[in-house]
Amino acid sequence: MFMKQALNSAIRAKSHNDVPIGAVIVRDGHVIARGENQVQQKKNPTLHAEIVAINRACKKLGTKFLDDCDIYVTLEPCAMCATAISLARIHNVYYAADDVKGGGIIHNARIYDTDKHLWRPTVIQIPEYADASATLLREFFAARRKNKNGE
C-alpha cells in the first residue's frame, strides 16, 4: 500500500520532467509525508524524493528525528539520501528496485556497512514493486535519450 503511494509520487516527478522516484514516510501506519524528485523542477541537485519527504515530515512533526518512522522509496537510495535517512534516524528503509549504478546502501557506497555510521536503519527490499519502478525509470530514460537524438 505505501510503496504504491511512493510509485504515485514517482509518476508525479515524471510529470515535471524529473527522474521518476518517489518516497513516502510512514508513522504508526499513517502517511506523514510524501516526496518526489524535484531536481529539474527546482534546479536543485539535492532535492531527491527522500530528502523532500524527510523535510516535509520533519516540518509536519516539528522534529529533526524520525526514529519512529519508516520510509518507502521506489529506488534504492543514493549515498546522499542514505546519509540523510541515517541523520534523520529513520527506523526502516523499504525500497522497490535496486540501483546497481547509483545505490548507496546495497550497491556502491554501502554507507551503512561502516562502523562509523551512528544510525543504521533496517533495510528491506519489497521485490514485488521492483519491476514497476524499474520500468518507470527505463521508459523515462529511453524517452529522454530519444528526445536528445532529435527523434
ABEGO torsion letter per residue (X at the ends): XAAAAAAAAAAAAAAAGBBBBBBBBBBGGBBABBBBBAAAAAGBAABBAAAAAAAAAAAAAGBABAAABBBBBABBBBAAAAAAAAAAGBABBBBABBBAAABAAABEAGAAABAABABBBBBBBBAAAAAAAAAAAAAAAAAAAAAAAGX
